[in-house]
Amino acid sequence: MTRRTRGLIAINVGALLFGSAALYGKLAASPVWIVAARAACAAATLGLIARARREHSLPPPPLRARTAATGAALALHWVSFFAAVQEAGVAVATLTFAVFPLFTVLIESRAQRRRPRGAELAAGAAIVAAVALLVDPRGHGGRLGGAFCGLFSALAFAWFSHSSKRLGEALSPLRVSLWVNAAVTLLLVPFLFFSRPVPSGPAAWLCLAFLGIVGTALMHQLYFYALNRLSAATCGGFVALEPVYAILLAALFFGEPVTGWVAVSAALIVGASFALLRLEGAPALE
């Protein structure tokens, strides 16, 4: 196989794993437990890889506070995302999370002290309209609450992307992933004592281990493998399909309905998010 073919296979598998992460919100467990277990398994796996590559040293002291803050943003993103899945279902959670490129544009514009471009504002308007189609304020309360959780998840992820990009200027991607996941684990440990329900049974723990090892640590490595063989825009296009993969998998395994409004919203949000990612020039990764 050619170098490009191997990259395409890697990014397709990575995007499928990325999309499947939402399904773990269906576990009968608190989002805090899901995220803590995910991050702990991911950090342990990345630690073994980093040790083998001699990239396991702690960040230098000036960067440790930023690493902890980046971990806090990722923890907030993951917890609110799984809360959205449990409140409103996979479709609403993933599609409201897909708003993150809009928040990223606003954060980056403020950081760069510039006004958003016209194309960015147009894509943002399409995303807002698509989210409005998903949620009827007079409808089911859980759906509305889940949508707010999903939007908060998108905001937290946009901030995580901005912060991790700055970390990536000083640390390798592997070290960033390792220590940010370690920070997520340590930050959530105190909350585990107050979070219910606790995952019960070997099947639940095996699912969470799989999410951390394969759905997080391995997925990140596949993404960076593909990024070395394909353009950032190509990789970003596949990552932007995460809601589509998640919705189809939820319909297949859990029978979640794919309504016409969901399909229209998905087309608008994925298309606008892809446009924003291309305008930004560098896709973000969960």
Backbone torsions as a table, in degrees:
resi	resn	phi	psi	omega
1	MET	NA	147.7	178.1
2	THR	-74.8	166.1	178.0
3	ARG	-59.5	-41.2	-179.7
4	ARG	-67.2	-40.6	179.6
5	THR	-61.7	-43.5	177.9
6	ARG	-62.2	-38.1	178.2
7	GLY	-65.3	-41.1	179.4
8	LEU	-65.0	-40.0	177.2
9	ILE	-63.2	-44.7	-178.7
10	ALA	-62.5	-44.2	-176.4
11	ILE	-72.3	-31.5	175.8
12	ASN	-66.7	-44.6	177.5
13	VAL	-64.4	-42.2	179.1
14	GLY	-62.1	-41.8	179.2
15	ALA	-65.7	-36.9	177.3
16	LEU	-65.1	-43.2	177.0
17	LEU	-63.6	-39.8	179.1
18	PHE	-60.6	-45.3	-179.6
19	GLY	-69.2	-31.1	-177.9
20	SER	-73.6	-15.3	-176.6
21	ALA	-58.8	-33.5	-178.1
22	ALA	-62.6	-28.6	-176.2
23	LEU	-64.0	-25.4	-178.2
24	TYR	-70.7	-14.9	173.7
25	GLY	-67.2	-13.6	178.1
26	LYS	-78.0	-10.6	178.4
27	LEU	-64.6	146.9	177.4
28	ALA	-79.8	71.9	-177.2
29	ALA	-152.4	151.2	176.9
30	SER	-63.2	140.8	175.4
31	PRO	-54.1	-31.6	179.2
32	VAL	-64.5	-42.8	177.5
33	TRP	-66.3	-40.9	179.0
34	ILE	-59.7	-46.8	-176.2
35	VAL	-70.6	-42.7	179.8
36	ALA	-61.1	-43.7	179.2
37	ALA	-66.4	-41.7	178.6
38	ARG	-59.5	-50.1	-177.2
39	ALA	-66.2	-39.3	-179.3
40	ALA	-64.2	-45.1	179.2
41	CYS	-66.4	-39.4	178.2
42	ALA	-64.4	-44.6	-179.2
43	ALA	-63.6	-41.0	179.1
44	ALA	-62.9	-42.9	179.9
45	THR	-67.0	-46.9	179.1
46	LEU	-64.2	-32.0	177.3
47	GLY	-63.5	-40.5	177.6
48	LEU	-65.2	-42.4	178.5
49	ILE	-64.9	-43.5	-178.5
50	ALA	-65.2	-39.0	178.5
51	ARG	-64.3	-40.8	179.0
52	ALA	-63.4	-31.8	-179.2
53	ARG	-96.1	2.8	-178.5
54	ARG	59.1	42.8	177.9
55	GLU	-123.7	29.8	-172.0
56	HIS	-99.4	3.9	-178.2
57	SER	-66.8	150.6	178.1
58	LEU	-62.8	151.3	172.8
59	PRO	-59.8	150.7	176.4
60	PRO	-60.5	152.1	-176.1
61	PRO	-48.6	-41.0	-179.3
62	PRO	-63.1	-20.6	-176.5
63	LEU	-99.9	-4.5	-174.1
64	ARG	-69.8	-37.9	177.8
65	ALA	-65.3	-39.9	178.3
66	ARG	-66.6	-37.5	177.7
67	THR	-62.9	-42.9	178.2
68	ALA	-64.0	-41.3	179.3
69	ALA	-66.1	-38.2	177.1
70	THR	-65.4	-39.9	175.8
71	GLY	-63.1	-38.4	178.3
72	ALA	-63.3	-41.3	178.5
73	ALA	-64.1	-40.9	178.9
74	LEU	-67.1	-39.3	178.3
75	ALA	-62.0	-45.1	178.1
76	LEU	-62.1	-40.7	178.4
77	HIS	-61.4	-51.8	-176.5
78	TRP	-64.2	-45.8	-177.8
79	VAL	-62.7	-46.6	-179.1
80	SER	-68.6	-31.6	178.3
81	PHE	-66.1	-47.3	179.5
82	PHE	-68.7	-30.7	173.6
83	ALA	-63.4	-39.2	177.9
84	ALA	-64.0	-41.0	177.5
85	VAL	-60.3	-44.7	-177.4
86	GLN	-70.9	-30.0	-178.8
87	GLU	-82.5	-41.5	-169.1
88	ALA	-127.4	-4.7	-179.8
89	GLY	98.4	168.2	-174.0
90	VAL	-66.7	-42.2	-175.3
91	ALA	-61.4	-51.9	-179.2
92	VAL	-63.6	-42.3	-178.3
93	ALA	-62.4	-48.2	-175.8
94	THR	-72.3	-35.5	-178.4
95	LEU	-74.4	-35.9	175.4
96	THR	-71.9	-34.9	174.8
97	PHE	-62.4	-34.1	-177.9
98	ALA	-64.8	-3.5	174.8
99	VAL	-72.5	-9.1	-171.8
100	PHE	-55.2	-33.5	178.0
101	PRO	-60.4	-32.6	177.1
102	LEU	-64.7	-45.9	177.2
103	PHE	-63.9	-35.9	178.5
104	THR	-62.1	-42.9	178.5
105	VAL	-60.4	-43.5	-178.8
106	LEU	-65.3	-41.9	179.7
107	ILE	-66.3	-45.8	-178.8
108	GLU	-66.3	-37.8	178.9
109	SER	-62.6	-42.5	179.0
110	ARG	-66.1	-41.9	-179.6
111	ALA	-64.4	-35.5	-178.7
112	GLN	-91.0	0.3	179.6
113	ARG	54.0	50.6	176.9
114	ARG	-133.9	160.9	176.0
115	ARG	-85.5	145.2	175.6
116	PRO	-58.5	143.4	178.4
117	ARG	-73.3	162.4	-179.0
118	GLY	-59.3	-41.9	179.5
119	ALA	-63.5	-36.5	178.6
120	GLU	-67.0	-41.0	178.6
121	LEU	-66.2	-38.5	179.3
122	ALA	-65.1	-43.4	177.9
123	ALA	-64.7	-38.2	177.9
124	GLY	-63.7	-39.7	178.4
125	ALA	-64.2	-38.5	177.8
126	ALA	-64.4	-39.3	179.2
127	ILE	-65.7	-44.7	179.5
128	VAL	-60.8	-42.8	178.6
129	ALA	-63.0	-39.6	-179.5
130	ALA	-66.0	-41.1	178.1
131	VAL	-64.9	-38.2	178.6
132	ALA	-62.1	-33.7	177.4
133	LEU	-67.2	-29.8	-177.0
134	LEU	-73.6	-33.7	-168.4
135	VAL	-121.2	122.2	172.9
136	ASP	-100.2	112.6	-177.3
137	PRO	-57.0	-23.6	179.5
138	ARG	-88.0	-3.2	-175.4
139	GLY	-89.5	-147.5	-173.8
140	HIS	-64.4	126.4	-176.4
141	GLY	-62.1	-37.3	179.4
142	GLY	-63.9	-35.8	178.5
143	ARG	-64.9	-41.6	178.9
144	LEU	-67.3	-45.6	177.6
145	GLY	-62.1	-39.8	177.8
146	GLY	-64.2	-36.5	178.4
147	ALA	-65.3	-40.8	176.8
148	PHE	-63.6	-40.0	176.2
149	CYS	-61.6	-41.4	179.1
150	GLY	-64.4	-39.9	178.2
151	LEU	-67.4	-38.9	176.4
152	PHE	-64.7	-38.4	176.5
153	SER	-59.7	-41.5	178.6
154	ALA	-63.8	-42.2	178.7
155	LEU	-63.6	-44.6	179.4
156	ALA	-63.7	-38.6	179.8
157	PHE	-68.9	-36.7	177.2
158	ALA	-61.9	-41.3	178.2
159	TRP	-68.0	-39.6	176.1
160	PHE	-59.6	-43.8	-179.8
161	SER	-61.9	-43.7	179.2
162	HIS	-62.7	-44.3	-177.9
163	SER	-71.2	-41.4	-178.3
164	SER	-69.4	-29.1	176.6
165	LYS	-63.4	-39.5	178.3
166	ARG	-68.9	-37.5	175.5
167	LEU	-62.6	-38.8	-178.2
168	GLY	-64.6	-15.2	176.6
169	GLU	-74.3	-18.6	-178.1
170	ALA	-115.7	-22.8	-176.6
171	LEU	-123.4	156.5	175.7
172	SER	-70.3	156.2	178.5
173	PRO	-55.7	-36.8	-179.5
174	LEU	-65.9	-42.3	179.4
175	ARG	-67.5	-38.1	177.2
176	VAL	-61.2	-49.2	-179.3
177	SER	-61.2	-44.0	-178.3
178	LEU	-60.1	-54.7	-171.5
179	TRP	-78.8	-25.5	174.7
180	VAL	-70.2	-42.0	176.4
181	ASN	-65.2	-36.7	175.8
182	ALA	-63.5	-40.7	178.7
183	ALA	-64.1	-40.9	177.6
184	VAL	-57.7	-46.1	-179.1
185	THR	-60.0	-50.4	-177.1
186	LEU	-65.1	-37.6	-178.8
187	LEU	-68.2	-30.1	-176.2
188	LEU	-90.1	-17.2	-177.3
189	VAL	-52.9	-46.4	-178.8
190	PRO	-61.4	-27.0	-177.3
191	PHE	-82.4	-13.9	-178.4
192	LEU	-63.9	-31.0	-177.4
193	PHE	-67.6	-19.5	-176.8
194	PHE	-111.7	4.0	-173.5
195	SER	-103.9	126.9	178.4
196	ARG	-136.1	149.7	0.6
197	PRO	-80.5	155.7	175.0
198	VAL	-85.2	140.3	176.1
199	PRO	-54.9	135.0	-177.5
200	SER	-127.0	139.7	177.1
201	GLY	91.5	150.9	-179.6
202	PRO	-60.1	-35.5	-177.1
203	ALA	-61.7	-42.8	-179.6
204	ALA	-64.0	-43.9	-180.0
205	TRP	-67.7	-35.7	176.5
206	LEU	-65.3	-39.4	177.2
207	CYS	-61.3	-44.0	-179.1
208	LEU	-68.1	-36.8	176.5
209	ALA	-64.1	-41.1	178.4
210	PHE	-63.5	-41.7	178.2
211	LEU	-59.8	-43.8	-178.5
212	GLY	-72.5	-44.3	-174.4
213	ILE	-77.2	-51.2	-175.1
214	VAL	-92.0	-48.0	-174.7
215	GLY	-75.6	-11.2	179.6
216	THR	-122.5	-64.2	-176.4
217	ALA	-64.1	-51.8	-178.6
218	LEU	-66.6	-39.6	-180.0
219	MET	-59.9	-41.4	177.7
220	HIS	-62.1	-41.9	-179.5
221	GLN	-67.0	-38.1	176.1
222	LEU	-62.9	-40.0	179.8
223	TYR	-62.6	-47.5	-178.7
224	PHE	-69.2	-32.2	174.3
225	TYR	-61.1	-46.3	180.0
226	ALA	-66.6	-37.5	-177.8
227	LEU	-64.2	-26.0	176.6
228	ASN	-77.9	-9.6	-175.7
229	ARG	-120.9	-14.5	-178.9
230	LEU	-130.2	167.9	177.3
231	SER	-74.4	158.7	177.8
232	ALA	-62.7	-35.3	179.6
233	ALA	-65.3	-40.7	178.5
234	THR	-63.8	-47.0	178.4
235	CYS	-61.8	-41.6	-180.0
236	GLY	-63.2	-35.1	178.5
237	GLY	-62.3	-41.2	178.9
238	PHE	-71.1	-40.4	179.4
239	VAL	-64.4	-35.0	179.6
240	ALA	-65.7	-14.1	178.3
241	LEU	-84.1	3.6	-177.9
242	GLU	-50.5	-45.4	179.1
243	PRO	-61.9	-35.5	-179.5
244	VAL	-64.4	-48.6	177.1
245	TYR	-58.1	-46.1	-176.1
246	ALA	-63.3	-44.4	-178.6
247	ILE	-65.1	-43.1	179.2
248	LEU	-65.1	-41.0	179.1
249	LEU	-66.9	-38.7	178.5
250	ALA	-65.7	-37.6	176.6
251	ALA	-66.3	-38.3	-178.2
252	LEU	-70.7	-46.1	-172.0
253	PHE	-94.2	-28.1	-175.1
254	PHE	-120.6	0.0	178.4
255	GLY	67.9	23.3	177.6
256	GLU	-68.5	130.4	-176.4
257	PRO	-70.6	142.1	173.8
258	VAL	-105.2	93.2	-176.9
259	THR	-78.8	168.8	177.7
260	GLY	-61.5	-39.7	179.1
261	TRP	-64.7	-38.5	177.5
262	VAL	-63.0	-42.8	-179.5
263	ALA	-63.5	-43.9	179.0
264	VAL	-64.6	-45.6	179.3
265	SER	-61.3	-41.9	179.7
266	ALA	-61.4	-43.9	-179.8
267	ALA	-62.4	-43.6	-179.9
268	LEU	-65.7	-47.6	-175.3
269	ILE	-69.1	-45.8	-179.9
270	VAL	-63.2	-43.5	179.6
271	GLY	-63.7	-45.7	-179.7
272	ALA	-68.7	-38.8	179.0
273	SER	-64.6	-41.2	178.3
274	PHE	-62.4	-40.6	178.2
275	ALA	-62.8	-42.5	179.3
276	LEU	-66.3	-39.2	178.4
277	LEU	-63.5	-40.0	177.9
278	ARG	-66.8	-38.4	178.3
279	LEU	-65.4	-38.1	-179.6
280	GLU	-69.5	-34.2	176.6
281	GLY	87.9	-7.0	-179.8
282	ALA	-147.4	108.0	-177.3
283	PRO	-68.7	148.7	174.9
284	ALA	-93.5	161.3	-178.7
285	LEU	-137.4	134.3	178.1
286	GLU	-72.5	NA	NA
